[in-house]
């Protein structure tokens, strides 16, 4: 197989991941429509026709392997069912609720087929197809069409894409522009290609976490301390190659903070603590006493310098956002008690529990459920969102749609977790057979990218309790692919006969 046929699927997946992020974070349906469907179709075609081949495997055998795997994968059937659930409302439309002045009541029209999913506006519902279908295709393509090395390359490429977007954001801040790409004017603060700060914050928080995991993996692989044999010590990669992912780690962290998203700032601080503790535990017993002292001194210097720089040079806008991060503010945002959105979304879901009211239907139904007092405080800017992904998806896609989303995510997580568990058990068994004492228990067995994926994706879920990161396709695609690509670092355990 020539180079093109071997790598064309990987190349197109990288292009798809990058395109979604650069096209305004995927939030502009009018710009996505001419590009993303074609990229998704091409990725699907390459998956079925030109999947990557294993050693001593023909292209025909690779196709058969992929087709069989797709037929056996529950993700395939979840994707098909969810696609059907999203497509049906385009042909089963009910007009938005109308207020009748004579009676002072709202009248809700029934869809042509009452027991099927429906929407109130096809132009508002159709962008969901541009979000979810390409993301599901990308997951299936990466899972079954790529080999382990290419999965690692894909995740690293997603992190470097975040790095370039971070540089773009800082250049735009430096230039003082009020327009994305210096072309599209935005009336509020924005960062990089994202018109909404919380979308930018969620994206860069996730890429920061993934970059750290890849860096720790590569750094330890390129260290004499982690070499198992003398031969490995002789073929260690260069320091630059082993530590190249420090660049995305630092820049994506800085970009998450520069987005001025309070959730991103808080989550990045928590992730930094988690990664610091995990990293120390992961490498601690392999370090000499002198190296431990050096590491602790370096950490202390970084913390002191960061704190000093924050108080000395931090912009007023960032200080304002940081000072507003309080326990009461966090609990109020997560619980929704400060606004009517969660209550209204819950009422909509109770009235339409199975399929919801269709994509962005919350905006068209919320007035029906508002009290006179709440109408006086109607939120204009940002009022189309519940600012809680769970409640908004329940209101708009119902138990069926939301359940399919959760099942898809849990299946991905479960597959990765099961692979990690099997690999850890096998490694532990080998170490015990050799009479070696485990260095740090299970922590030393879990690949850092897998740990980073768990931490980063959990941070996104926490963010979704107070905003809408999963309604940003750029975040959605990387979040889903992270579970698949993490398996690129998980050894395959072959059962002994």
C-alpha positions as CSV (number, residue, x, y, z in Angstrom):
1,X,0.0,0.0,0.0
2,X,1.4,3.4,-1.0
3,X,1.7,6.4,1.4
4,X,-1.5,8.1,0.2
5,X,-3.8,5.1,0.8
6,X,-2.2,4.4,4.1
7,X,-2.6,7.9,5.5
8,X,-5.5,9.5,3.7
9,X,-8.0,8.7,6.5
10,X,-5.7,10.1,9.2
11,X,-5.1,13.3,7.1
12,X,-8.9,13.9,6.5
13,X,-9.6,13.3,10.2
14,X,-7.1,16.0,11.1
15,X,-8.6,18.3,8.6
16,X,-12.1,17.7,10.0
17,X,-11.0,18.4,13.6
18,X,-9.2,21.5,12.6
19,X,-12.0,22.8,10.3
20,X,-14.6,22.6,13.0
21,X,-12.5,24.6,15.4
22,X,-11.4,27.3,12.9
23,X,-14.9,27.9,11.5
24,X,-15.9,30.0,14.5
25,X,-15.7,27.0,16.8
26,X,-18.4,25.3,14.7
27,X,-21.1,27.7,16.0
28,X,-21.8,29.3,12.6
29,X,-24.1,26.8,10.8
30,X,-24.1,29.0,7.6
31,X,-20.3,28.6,7.4
32,X,-20.3,24.9,8.4
33,X,-22.8,23.8,5.8
34,X,-20.6,24.2,2.7
35,X,-17.6,22.4,4.3
36,X,-18.3,20.0,7.2
37,X,-20.8,17.6,5.5
38,X,-18.4,17.0,2.6
39,X,-15.5,16.4,5.0
40,X,-17.7,14.0,7.0
41,X,-18.7,12.1,3.9
42,X,-15.1,11.9,2.7
43,X,-14.0,10.5,6.1
44,X,-16.7,7.9,6.0
45,X,-15.7,6.9,2.4
46,X,-12.1,6.6,3.4
47,X,-13.0,4.5,6.4
48,X,-15.0,2.0,4.3
49,X,-12.6,2.0,1.3
50,X,-9.1,2.9,2.5
51,X,-8.7,2.0,6.2
52,X,-5.1,1.7,7.5
53,X,-3.7,-1.8,7.1
54,X,-1.8,-3.8,9.7
55,X,1.5,-5.4,9.1
56,X,1.2,-8.2,6.5
57,X,-2.4,-7.3,5.9
58,X,-3.8,-6.5,2.4
59,X,-6.2,-3.7,1.8
60,X,-9.0,-6.1,1.1
61,X,-8.5,-7.8,4.4
62,X,-8.4,-4.4,6.1
63,X,-11.7,-3.5,4.6
64,X,-13.3,-6.7,5.7
65,X,-11.9,-6.3,9.2
66,X,-13.3,-2.8,9.5
67,X,-16.7,-3.8,8.1
68,X,-17.0,-6.6,10.6
69,X,-15.9,-4.4,13.4
70,X,-18.5,-1.7,12.4
71,X,-21.2,-4.4,12.3
72,X,-20.3,-5.6,15.8
73,X,-19.8,-2.2,17.4
74,X,-22.8,-0.8,19.4
75,X,-21.6,2.7,18.6
76,X,-22.5,2.1,15.0
77,X,-26.1,1.3,15.9
78,X,-26.3,4.2,18.4
79,X,-25.1,6.5,15.7
80,X,-27.7,5.3,13.2
81,X,-30.6,5.5,15.7
82,X,-29.5,9.0,16.9
83,X,-29.2,10.2,13.3
84,X,-32.7,9.0,12.6
85,X,-34.0,10.8,15.7
86,X,-32.3,14.0,14.6
87,X,-33.5,13.8,11.0
88,X,-37.2,13.0,11.6
89,X,-38.0,16.5,13.1
90,X,-37.0,18.0,9.8
91,X,-40.1,16.4,8.3
92,X,-42.4,16.6,11.4
93,X,-42.7,20.3,12.1
94,X,-45.0,22.0,14.6
95,X,-45.3,25.8,14.5
96,X,-43.9,27.6,17.5
97,X,-46.4,28.4,20.4
98,X,-48.6,31.5,19.6
99,X,-49.9,33.9,22.2
100,X,-53.7,34.6,21.8
101,X,-54.3,38.2,23.1
102,X,-58.1,37.6,23.4
103,X,-57.7,34.8,25.9
104,X,-54.3,35.7,27.3
105,X,-53.1,32.2,26.8
106,X,-50.5,30.4,24.7
107,X,-51.5,27.9,22.1
108,X,-49.1,25.1,21.2
109,X,-49.6,23.5,17.8
110,X,-49.3,19.7,17.5
111,X,-46.9,18.2,15.0
112,X,-48.3,16.1,12.0
113,X,-47.3,12.9,13.8
114,X,-47.6,13.3,17.5
115,X,-45.6,10.2,18.5
116,X,-42.5,11.1,16.5
117,X,-39.8,13.6,17.2
118,X,-40.6,17.1,16.1
119,X,-39.2,20.6,16.0
120,X,-40.6,24.1,15.8
121,X,-38.1,25.5,13.3
122,X,-36.1,23.4,10.8
123,X,-33.5,26.1,10.3
124,X,-32.8,26.1,14.1
125,X,-32.9,22.3,14.4
126,X,-30.8,21.4,11.4
127,X,-27.4,22.6,12.8
128,X,-27.5,19.7,15.2
129,X,-27.0,17.4,12.3
130,X,-23.8,19.4,11.5
131,X,-22.6,18.9,15.1
132,X,-23.4,15.3,15.9
133,X,-23.2,13.3,12.7
134,X,-19.7,14.4,11.7
135,X,-18.5,13.8,15.3
136,X,-20.0,10.3,15.3
137,X,-18.4,9.5,11.9
138,X,-15.0,10.8,13.2
139,X,-15.3,8.5,16.2
140,X,-16.1,5.4,14.2
141,X,-13.3,6.3,11.7
142,X,-10.7,6.8,14.3
143,X,-11.7,3.7,16.3
144,X,-11.8,1.2,13.4
145,X,-9.9,2.8,10.6
146,X,-6.7,4.0,12.3
147,X,-3.9,2.0,13.9
148,X,-2.5,2.9,17.3
149,X,0.3,5.1,16.1
150,X,-2.2,7.2,14.0
151,X,-4.5,7.5,16.9
152,X,-1.7,9.1,18.9
153,X,-0.9,11.4,16.0
154,X,-4.5,12.5,15.7
155,X,-4.8,13.4,19.3
156,X,-1.5,15.3,19.2
157,X,-2.6,17.1,16.1
158,X,-5.8,18.2,17.9
159,X,-3.6,19.7,20.6
160,X,-1.3,21.4,18.2
161,X,-4.4,22.8,16.4
162,X,-5.4,24.3,19.8
163,X,-1.9,25.8,20.1
164,X,-2.2,27.6,16.8
165,X,-5.6,28.9,17.8
166,X,-4.2,30.1,21.1
167,X,-1.5,32.0,19.2
168,X,-4.2,33.5,17.0
169,X,-6.1,34.6,20.1
170,X,-3.1,36.3,21.6
171,X,-2.3,38.0,18.3
172,X,-5.9,39.3,18.1
173,X,-5.7,40.6,21.7
174,X,-2.4,42.3,20.9
175,X,-3.8,44.0,17.8
176,X,-6.8,45.2,19.7
177,X,-9.2,44.0,17.1
178,X,-12.9,43.7,17.7
179,X,-13.4,41.2,14.9
180,X,-12.7,37.4,14.7
181,X,-10.0,36.9,12.1
182,X,-10.0,40.7,11.8
183,X,-13.1,40.3,9.6
184,X,-16.2,39.3,11.6
185,X,-17.1,42.0,14.2
186,X,-18.3,40.7,17.6
187,X,-19.9,43.2,20.0
188,X,-18.6,41.4,23.1
189,X,-15.3,40.0,24.3
190,X,-14.1,37.0,22.3
191,X,-10.9,34.9,22.0
192,X,-9.4,33.3,19.0
193,X,-12.0,31.8,16.6
194,X,-14.6,31.5,19.3
195,X,-17.2,34.2,19.6
196,X,-18.3,33.0,23.0
197,X,-15.7,33.1,25.8
198,X,-17.0,30.0,27.6
199,X,-16.7,27.9,24.4
200,X,-13.1,29.0,24.0
201,X,-12.5,28.3,27.7
202,X,-13.9,24.8,27.5
203,X,-11.9,24.0,24.3
204,X,-8.6,25.2,25.6
205,X,-9.1,23.6,29.0
206,X,-9.6,20.3,27.3
207,X,-6.6,20.6,24.9
208,X,-4.5,21.7,27.9
209,X,-5.4,18.5,29.8
210,X,-4.7,16.3,26.7
211,X,-1.4,18.1,25.9
212,X,-0.2,17.5,29.5
213,X,-1.0,13.8,29.3
214,X,0.8,13.3,26.0
215,X,3.8,15.4,27.3
216,X,4.1,13.3,30.5
217,X,3.9,10.1,28.4
218,X,6.6,11.2,25.9
219,X,8.8,12.7,28.6
220,X,8.9,9.5,30.6
221,X,9.3,7.4,27.5
222,X,12.4,9.5,26.7
223,X,13.9,9.3,30.2
224,X,16.6,6.9,31.3
225,X,14.7,6.5,34.6
226,X,11.8,4.8,32.8
227,X,13.9,2.6,30.5
228,X,13.3,-1.1,31.2
229,X,16.4,-2.4,29.4
230,X,19.9,-1.3,28.4
231,X,18.8,-1.3,24.7
232,X,16.0,1.2,25.5
233,X,18.5,3.5,27.1
234,X,20.6,3.5,23.9
235,X,17.7,4.6,21.6
236,X,16.1,7.3,23.7
237,X,14.7,10.2,21.7
238,X,16.1,13.7,21.9
239,X,15.1,16.1,24.7
240,X,13.3,18.3,22.3
241,X,11.2,15.5,20.9
242,X,10.4,14.2,24.3
243,X,9.3,17.6,25.6
244,X,7.7,19.1,22.5
245,X,4.2,18.9,24.0
246,X,5.2,21.4,26.7
247,X,4.4,24.1,24.1
248,X,0.8,23.1,23.6
249,X,0.4,22.5,27.4
250,X,1.6,26.0,28.3
251,X,-0.1,27.9,25.5
252,X,-3.5,26.1,25.8
253,X,-3.4,26.8,29.6
254,X,-2.7,30.4,28.9
255,X,-5.4,30.6,26.3
256,X,-8.0,29.0,28.6
257,X,-7.2,31.8,31.2
258,X,-7.1,34.5,28.5
259,X,-10.6,33.5,27.4
260,X,-11.8,35.1,30.7
261,X,-14.2,32.2,31.2
262,X,-14.6,31.8,35.0
263,X,-15.3,28.1,34.6
264,X,-12.2,27.6,32.6
265,X,-10.0,29.5,35.0
266,X,-11.4,27.5,38.0
267,X,-11.2,24.2,36.2
268,X,-7.6,24.8,34.9
269,X,-6.5,25.6,38.5
270,X,-8.1,22.3,39.7
271,X,-6.6,20.4,36.8
272,X,-3.1,21.9,37.5
273,X,-3.3,20.6,41.1
274,X,-4.5,17.2,40.0
275,X,-1.8,16.9,37.3
276,X,0.9,18.1,39.8
277,X,-0.1,15.5,42.3
278,X,-0.5,12.7,39.7
279,X,2.8,13.6,38.0
280,X,4.7,13.5,41.3
281,X,3.2,10.2,42.3
282,X,3.9,8.8,38.8
283,X,7.6,9.6,38.8
284,X,8.5,10.0,42.5
285,X,10.0,6.7,43.4
286,X,12.0,6.6,40.2
287,X,13.8,9.8,41.2
288,X,17.0,10.1,43.2
289,X,17.0,12.3,46.4
290,X,18.8,15.1,44.5
291,X,16.3,15.0,41.7
292,X,13.4,15.1,44.2
293,X,14.8,18.3,45.8
294,X,15.3,19.8,42.3
295,X,11.7,19.0,41.3
296,X,10.2,20.4,44.5
297,X,12.3,23.6,44.2
298,X,11.2,24.0,40.6
299,X,7.5,23.6,41.5
300,X,7.9,26.1,44.3
301,X,9.6,28.6,42.0
302,X,6.9,28.2,39.3
303,X,4.1,28.7,41.9
304,X,5.8,31.7,43.4
305,X,6.5,33.3,40.1
306,X,3.0,32.7,38.8
307,X,1.4,34.2,41.9
308,X,3.7,37.2,41.7
309,X,3.0,37.8,38.1
310,X,-0.7,37.5,38.6
311,X,-0.8,40.2,41.2
312,X,1.8,42.4,39.5
313,X,0.8,42.3,35.8
314,X,-2.6,40.8,35.5
315,X,-5.1,42.8,33.5
316,X,-8.0,44.3,35.3
317,X,-10.5,42.3,33.4
318,X,-8.9,39.0,34.4
319,X,-8.6,40.1,38.0
320,X,-12.3,40.9,37.9
321,X,-13.2,37.5,36.6
322,X,-11.0,35.7,39.1
323,X,-12.4,37.7,42.1
324,X,-15.9,36.7,41.1
325,X,-15.2,33.0,41.4
326,X,-16.7,32.2,44.8
327,X,-18.4,29.2,46.2
328,X,-21.8,30.9,46.2
329,X,-21.4,32.0,42.5
330,X,-20.4,28.5,41.5
331,X,-23.3,26.8,43.3
332,X,-25.8,29.4,42.0
333,X,-24.6,28.9,38.4
334,X,-24.7,25.1,38.6
335,X,-28.1,24.9,40.4
336,X,-29.6,27.7,38.2
337,X,-31.3,29.3,41.2
338,X,-30.3,32.8,40.1
339,X,-32.2,32.4,36.7
340,X,-35.4,30.9,35.4
341,X,-33.7,28.8,32.8
342,X,-33.4,25.5,34.6
343,X,-36.9,25.6,35.9
344,X,-38.3,26.4,32.5
345,X,-36.3,23.7,30.8
346,X,-37.5,21.2,33.4
347,X,-41.1,22.2,32.7
348,X,-40.7,21.9,29.0
349,X,-39.2,18.4,29.5
350,X,-42.1,17.3,31.7
351,X,-44.5,18.3,29.0
352,X,-42.4,16.6,26.2
353,X,-40.5,13.9,28.1
354,X,-39.8,11.4,25.2
355,X,-38.4,13.5,22.3
356,X,-38.3,17.1,23.6
357,X,-39.2,20.1,21.4
358,X,-36.3,19.9,18.9
359,X,-33.0,21.7,18.4
360,X,-33.0,25.2,20.0
361,X,-36.7,24.7,20.8
362,X,-36.1,26.0,24.3
363,X,-36.0,29.6,22.8
364,X,-39.4,29.1,21.2
365,X,-41.1,27.5,24.1
366,X,-39.6,29.4,27.1
367,X,-42.1,32.3,27.1
368,X,-45.0,29.8,27.6
369,X,-43.6,28.9,31.0
370,X,-42.3,32.2,32.3
371,X,-44.1,33.9,35.2
372,X,-45.0,37.6,34.9
373,X,-42.2,38.5,37.2
374,X,-39.7,36.5,35.1
375,X,-40.9,38.2,31.9
376,X,-39.9,41.5,33.4
377,X,-36.4,40.2,33.9
378,X,-36.2,38.4,30.6
379,X,-32.6,37.7,29.5
380,X,-32.0,39.0,26.0
381,X,-28.3,38.3,25.4
382,X,-27.7,34.6,26.0
383,X,-31.4,33.9,26.8
384,X,-31.6,31.2,24.1
385,X,-29.6,28.9,26.4
386,X,-30.4,27.1,29.6
387,X,-26.6,27.4,30.5
388,X,-26.8,23.8,31.5
389,X,-26.2,21.2,28.8
390,X,-28.1,18.4,30.6
391,X,-31.3,20.3,31.1
392,X,-31.2,21.9,27.6
393,X,-30.7,18.6,25.9
394,X,-33.4,17.0,28.0
395,X,-35.8,19.8,27.0
396,X,-34.9,19.7,23.3
397,X,-34.1,16.1,22.6
398,X,-36.0,14.4,25.4
399,X,-35.2,11.2,27.3
400,X,-34.6,9.4,24.0
401,X,-32.2,11.8,22.4
402,X,-30.3,12.6,25.6
403,X,-30.2,8.9,26.5
404,X,-28.6,8.1,23.2
405,X,-26.0,10.8,23.8
406,X,-25.2,9.5,27.2
407,X,-25.0,5.8,26.0
408,X,-22.6,6.8,23.2
409,X,-20.3,8.6,25.7
410,X,-20.5,5.8,28.3
411,X,-19.7,3.2,25.6
412,X,-16.6,5.2,24.6
413,X,-15.5,5.7,28.2
414,X,-16.2,2.1,29.1
415,X,-14.2,0.7,26.2
416,X,-11.2,2.9,27.1
417,X,-11.5,2.1,30.9
418,X,-11.7,-1.7,30.2
419,X,-8.6,-1.5,28.0
420,X,-6.7,0.4,30.7
421,X,-7.9,-2.1,33.4
422,X,-6.8,-5.2,31.3
423,X,-3.4,-3.6,30.5
424,X,-2.8,-2.7,34.2
425,X,-3.7,-6.2,35.4
426,X,-1.4,-7.7,32.8
427,X,1.5,-5.4,33.7
428,X,1.0,-6.0,37.4
429,X,1.0,-9.8,36.8
430,X,4.3,-9.5,34.9
431,X,5.9,-7.3,37.6
432,X,4.9,-9.8,40.3
433,X,6.2,-12.7,38.3
434,X,9.6,-11.0,38.0
435,X,9.6,-10.4,41.8
436,X,9.5,-6.6,41.4
437,X,7.9,-4.4,43.9
438,X,5.3,-2.1,42.4
439,X,6.6,1.5,42.5
440,X,3.4,3.5,43.0
441,X,0.6,1.0,42.8
442,X,-1.9,1.5,40.1
443,X,-0.9,5.1,39.4
444,X,2.4,3.9,37.8
445,X,0.5,1.5,35.5
446,X,-2.1,3.9,34.0
447,X,-0.8,5.6,30.8
448,X,-0.7,9.4,31.4
449,X,-2.8,10.1,28.3
450,X,-5.6,8.0,29.7
451,X,-5.4,9.8,33.0
452,X,-5.4,13.1,31.2
453,X,-8.4,12.1,29.1
454,X,-10.4,11.2,32.3
455,X,-9.4,14.5,33.9
456,X,-10.0,16.7,30.9
457,X,-13.3,15.2,29.8
458,X,-14.5,15.3,33.4
459,X,-13.7,19.0,33.5
460,X,-15.8,19.5,30.4
461,X,-18.7,17.7,32.0
462,X,-18.4,19.9,35.1
463,X,-18.3,23.0,32.8
464,X,-21.5,21.8,31.1
465,X,-23.3,22.0,34.4
466,X,-23.0,25.8,34.3
467,X,-22.9,26.4,30.5
468,X,-23.0,24.8,27.1
469,X,-19.6,23.4,26.0
470,X,-21.2,20.3,24.3
471,X,-23.2,22.6,22.0
472,X,-19.8,23.8,20.6
473,X,-18.8,21.3,17.9
474,X,-15.1,22.1,18.3
475,X,-15.3,20.9,21.9
476,X,-17.6,18.0,21.1
477,X,-15.4,16.5,18.4
478,X,-12.2,16.6,20.4
479,X,-14.0,15.4,23.6
480,X,-15.3,12.3,21.8
481,X,-12.1,11.5,19.9
482,X,-10.1,11.8,23.1
483,X,-11.6,8.5,24.4
484,X,-10.7,6.7,21.1
485,X,-7.3,8.2,20.6
486,X,-6.2,7.4,24.2
487,X,-6.3,3.7,23.4
488,X,-3.3,4.4,21.1
489,X,-1.2,4.4,24.3
490,X,-2.9,1.3,25.9
491,X,-1.1,-2.0,25.1
492,X,-3.2,-4.8,23.7
493,X,-3.5,-7.7,26.0
494,X,-3.5,-11.1,24.2
495,X,-5.0,-13.9,26.2
496,X,-2.6,-16.8,26.7
497,X,-3.8,-20.1,25.5
